Amino acid sequence: FSDPATRIENRFELAKVIEAWMAEQDSDDAVQKILEDGRIPVAPILEVEEAMAHPHMIQRETVRTISDRSIGEFQVPGMPLRFSEFPGHLPLVAPYLGEQNAEVLSEYLSMSPEDIAKLESEGILGSEPIPD
């Protein structure tokens, strides 16, 4: 298994060898430490709940707590990558159906309040009640 081509050719046998070696170790953490000490990139595969609670994800603010007007606060996965020209956090509050109708139609289509009201009265525009 000394080169990539041989490893690919023998991948199923190689997987058995690696799995047998891993089974001999005391824990997943021990496997990870041995591989890291050998400068082999390694990381556990986490369930969503584990990833959301992982200290690294929390410290990097990859996990975000948002407040929804209907259901309250909850956590969501955020953007794991950081770019110098990109804002750190985009707002994560979704508008209600029709909440931004007037703003969008007046700003981008130059519609008057009367024209917007007519579309609403004719049932062309829809909206839902916004809870207090």
N, C-alpha and C positions, 0 to 999 in steps of 0.2 A: 504493500500500500504506500510506496514511497513517492509516488507522483499523482497529480490529479487524475490523469487518465486511468491509472490502475485502480485508484479509489472508486471512481465512477463505475468501472467495469465490475468491481467486486463490492459494490455498495451494500448489498444485502448481507453478505458475510461480515463486512466491516461493521455494520449496524449491530449485528449479534455480538461481536467482540466488545464494542463500546458499551452496549447494554449490560453485558455480563460484568464488565469492569465497574460500571456505575452501581450495579446491585451489590457489589462487595463493599462499597463505601458505607460509612456510618449514617450519612444523611445527605439530603440534597445540598445543604449548605457546605458540607465537606467536599462534594463533587465540584461545586462552584468555586470554592477556595483553591483547590488543586489546579483546576483549569485556569483560573485567574493568575495564580502564581506562575504558571507556565506561559503566561501572556497569550492565552487562547480566549478570544471573545466569547462570553457566556452570560446568559441571564435566564432567570426562571420564566416559564410561561405562566402568566397569572390569569385567574378568572377576573371578570370585570370588577367584581366587588373588591378583590384583593388589589387590583391596580388602582382603583379609586381611593383606597385607604393607604396606599404606599407612601411613605414619608417623602420620597423624592418627588412624586407627582404633586403632593400637597405643597412642598417647598417651592417648586417651580410654577405654582399656580396653574398647573395643567387641569386640576380639578377645580371647578368653579361652583360656588353656591349662588344660585339665582333666586330671585323672588318673583313668583308669578302671581298676578293679581287674583287669579281664581283659586289656585291650589296651594299657595304659600311657597315656602322655601324648599328647595331640593338641590341636589348636586348633579352636575353634568360634566362629561369630559370636555375639556377645552382644547385649544390649539396647542399641540405639543412642541411645535417649532417656533422659533423666535427670529424675526427679521428686523434689521435696523430701521427700515423705512415703514414698518407696519405698526399700527398702534397696538399697545399691549393687550387691551381687552375691548372687544366690540360689545355694544349693548346686546343683551340677550332677552329682551322683553318683546314678545310678539304682540302686535296690535290685534284688537278684536276685529271681527268681520265688519268692514265698513268704517272703522274708527278713523282712518286717514283719508276717506273719500274726498272730503272738502279740501283738505290741504293739498292732496296730489292733483286733483282736477283743477283747482284754481292756480296752483303754482306752475304746473307743467302744460296745462291746456288752456290757461287763461279764462277758465269758465267763471261766470258770475255766480254769486250765491243763489240768485233766482233760477239760473239754468240748472244748478245742482239740485235745488229743491224740486224742480220739475221732474228731473230724472228719478228722484226718490219717490215722488208721488205717483209716477207712472210704473213703479216697480222695477225700473231698470237697474237702479242701485239698491243693494241690500245692505243690511247692517244687523247687528245683534245688540241687545242691551248691555251696557257696560256696568258691571257690578260696582257697588260703592266700596 
